[in-house]
Amino acid sequence: MASVTREGSRAALAETIDPSWQLLVRIGGVAALVAAAMWIVATILVFVTTPPTSGGAATLEYIAAHRSLYIVKQALWLAPLGLTAVTFLAFYPVLERFNRSLALLSVVLGLMAWGISLAWPTTGEGAPALVVLSDQYVAATTPAQQGPFVAAAESLIATNATPAAPGILEPISILVVSLAMLSGGVPRGVAYLGIVTGTLGAVGEALRTVLGSAYAVYGVLLLVWLVAVGWALLRAARAGGTPDMVGRSPSVAARGSPGGR
């Protein structure tokens, strides 16, 4: 019975994608898993040293003392944003048969949210620009010369702690794509996990200044969700590549008919 269930689930996954999309779906799955792994490593590295919780001068001095580690952590926080954008792009061929409108909307929101986040000057632990400010702070010889760099650092720290459009768009994009998943294409458990993650993330981002460390719950759920969708996309890519499923793809059928030209 379990074997029949697995085969039926695989067939359902296969029917959602045109085999010509198989590579993109596979890349999207791998991107999600790599993004989750990078964020896990970054989280572990946070505990290697204890960063200051406030103060521009203390932050710049901390970065100066752990410059290489800080740069590595910033790269680990930022790189997954681009990978996650690729994952959202891969959702479309998996979901479009079941709910084309929500599938397209979720892809657009995902690319906007995670793409804009790459341009946002802060990360969960600070900002890459703080490295430059730290170098200038250390090079300054008097408190008066150090003052502007401290003020700039405090501005970036405040920006990082303030709810922003990219931070709210990210969980909303997860919520929308998860609602699209309810129509089919991936296991329902993944869809429900995404709905919970997106909802809590949007609320948590809006109330970040009130929640404090409790906001980390969204981060944990995000990691679990990325792993779940990564495996779901890889599974869909494997199933969608089987020759007997080619005829079941609506886009392939359309190309093979006179009206599909």
C-alpha positions in Angstrom: 0.0 0.0 0.0 2.8 2.4 0.9 4.5 1.6 -2.5 1.3 2.4 -4.4 0.9 5.7 -2.5 4.5 6.7 -3.3 4.0 5.8 -7.0 0.8 7.8 -7.2 2.4 10.8 -5.5 5.3 10.6 -7.9 3.0 10.5 -10.9 1.1 13.5 -9.6 4.3 15.4 -9.3 5.4 14.3 -12.8 2.2 15.5 -14.4 2.8 19.1 -13.2 6.0 19.8 -15.3 7.1 19.7 -18.9 10.3 17.6 -19.0 12.0 20.6 -20.7 11.7 22.4 -17.4 13.4 19.5 -15.6 16.8 21.1 -15.3 15.4 24.4 -13.9 13.3 22.5 -11.3 16.4 20.5 -10.2 18.5 23.6 -10.0 15.8 25.3 -7.9 15.7 22.3 -5.5 19.5 22.3 -5.1 19.5 26.0 -4.6 17.0 25.7 -1.7 19.1 23.1 0.0 22.3 25.0 -0.4 20.7 28.2 0.9 19.5 26.4 4.0 22.9 24.9 4.5 24.6 28.3 4.2 22.3 29.9 6.7 22.8 27.0 9.1 26.6 27.5 8.9 26.2 31.3 9.4 24.1 30.7 12.5 26.7 28.3 13.9 29.4 30.9 13.3 27.5 33.5 15.2 28.1 31.5 18.3 31.9 31.2 17.6 32.3 34.7 18.9 29.8 36.9 20.8 29.0 40.0 18.8 27.9 43.2 20.7 24.2 43.7 20.9 24.3 47.5 20.6 26.6 50.4 20.1 28.3 51.6 17.0 31.8 51.8 18.5 31.6 48.3 20.1 30.4 46.9 16.8 33.2 48.4 14.8 35.8 47.2 17.3 34.3 43.7 17.2 34.5 43.6 13.4 38.1 44.9 13.5 39.0 42.0 15.9 37.1 39.4 13.8 37.3 40.9 10.3 37.7 37.7 8.3 35.1 35.8 10.2 32.7 38.7 9.9 33.1 38.9 6.1 32.5 35.2 5.8 29.4 35.4 7.8 28.1 38.3 5.8 28.6 36.3 2.6 26.8 33.3 4.1 23.8 35.5 5.0 23.6 37.3 1.6 24.4 34.6 -1.0 21.3 32.4 -0.1 19.1 35.4 -1.1 20.0 34.9 -4.7 19.7 31.1 -4.5 16.2 31.4 -3.0 15.2 33.7 -5.9 16.2 30.8 -8.3 14.1 28.4 -6.1 11.0 30.6 -6.6 11.6 30.7 -10.4 11.6 26.9 -10.3 8.2 26.8 -8.6 6.4 28.0 -11.8 6.7 24.8 -13.9 5.8 22.7 -11.0 2.6 24.6 -10.0 1.4 26.3 -13.1 -0.9 23.4 -14.2 -2.9 23.6 -11.0 -3.1 27.3 -10.4 -1.4 29.4 -13.0 -2.4 32.7 -11.6 -1.0 32.0 -8.1 2.0 30.3 -9.5 2.9 33.4 -11.6 2.1 35.7 -8.7 4.3 33.8 -6.3 7.2 33.8 -8.7 7.0 37.5 -9.3 6.7 38.2 -5.5 9.6 35.8 -4.8 11.9 37.4 -7.3 11.0 40.9 -6.1 11.3 40.0 -2.4 14.6 38.1 -2.4 16.1 40.2 -5.2 15.4 43.5 -3.4 16.9 41.9 -0.2 20.2 41.5 -2.0 20.3 45.3 -2.6 19.2 46.0 1.0 22.3 47.2 2.9 21.8 45.1 6.0 21.7 41.4 7.0 20.6 39.7 10.2 23.9 40.3 11.9 24.9 43.7 10.5 25.9 44.9 7.1 28.8 44.4 4.7 29.3 48.2 4.8 30.3 47.9 8.4 33.6 46.3 7.4 34.6 49.4 5.5 33.4 51.6 8.4 35.4 49.4 10.8 38.6 49.8 8.8 38.2 53.6 8.7 37.3 53.7 12.4 40.5 51.8 13.3 42.6 54.0 11.0 41.3 57.2 12.7 43.6 58.5 15.4 41.2 60.7 17.5 37.7 60.4 18.9 36.6 63.3 16.7 37.8 61.5 13.6 36.1 58.3 14.8 32.8 60.0 15.5 31.4 60.0 11.9 32.1 56.3 11.5 30.4 55.4 14.8 27.4 57.5 13.8 27.2 55.7 10.4 27.5 52.3 12.0 24.7 53.1 14.5 22.5 54.2 11.5 23.1 50.9 9.8 22.4 49.0 13.0 19.1 50.9 13.5 18.2 50.2 9.8 18.8 46.5 10.4 16.5 46.5 13.4 13.7 48.3 11.7 10.9 46.4 9.8 11.4 47.0 6.1 9.6 46.2 2.8 11.9 43.3 1.8 11.6 41.7 5.2 7.8 41.7 4.9 7.7 40.7 1.2 9.8 37.6 1.8 7.3 35.7 4.1 4.4 37.0 2.0 6.0 35.4 -1.1 6.3 32.1 0.9 2.7 32.4 1.9 1.5 33.0 -1.6 3.5 30.1 -3.2 2.3 27.8 -0.4 -1.3 28.7 -1.1 -0.6 27.8 -4.8 0.9 24.4 -3.6 -2.5 23.5 -2.0 -3.9 23.1 -5.5 -1.3 20.4 -6.2 2.2 19.8 -7.4 3.9 19.2 -4.0 2.9 17.3 -0.9 0.3 19.1 1.2 2.5 19.0 4.2 5.0 21.2 2.5 2.2 23.6 1.6 0.9 23.8 5.2 4.4 24.3 6.5 4.9 27.2 4.1 1.6 28.8 5.1 2.6 28.7 8.8 6.1 30.0 8.0 4.8 32.8 5.8 2.1 33.9 8.2 4.4 33.9 11.2 7.2 35.6 9.2 5.0 38.4 8.1 3.6 39.0 11.6 7.1 38.6 13.1 8.7 41.1 10.7 6.0 43.7 11.4 6.4 43.3 15.1 10.1 42.7 15.2 10.9 45.5 17.5 8.4 44.1 20.0 9.2 40.4 19.7 12.9 40.6 20.1 14.6 37.2 20.1 11.3 35.5 19.6 11.6 36.6 15.9 14.1 33.8 15.6 11.2 31.3 15.4 10.6 32.4 11.8 14.3 31.8 11.0 14.0 28.2 12.2 10.8 27.6 10.2 12.4 29.2 7.1 15.3 26.7 7.2 12.9 23.8 7.6 10.7 25.1 4.8 13.7 25.5 2.5 14.8 21.9 3.1 11.2 20.7 2.5 10.7 22.5 -0.8 14.2 21.6 -1.9 13.5 17.9 -1.6 10.0 18.4 -3.2 11.5 20.2 -6.2 14.2 17.5 -6.7 11.5 14.8 -6.5 9.4 16.6 -9.0 12.4 17.0 -11.4 13.1 13.2 -11.2 9.5 12.2 -11.7 9.0 14.8 -14.5 11.9 13.3 -16.5 10.3 9.9 -17.0 9.4 9.3 -20.7 6.0 7.9 -20.0 5.0 11.2 -18.4 5.9 13.4 -21.4 2.5 13.1 -23.0 0.8 14.1 -19.8 2.4 17.6 -19.7 -0.1 20.2 -21.0 2.6 22.4 -22.5 4.1 19.4 -24.4 0.6 18.5 -25.6 0.0 22.1 -26.8 3.2 22.1 -28.8 2.3 18.8 -30.4 -1.1 20.1 -31.6 -1.8 22.5 -34.5 -3.3 25.0 -32.1 -0.2 24.9 -29.9 2.1 26.3 -32.5 
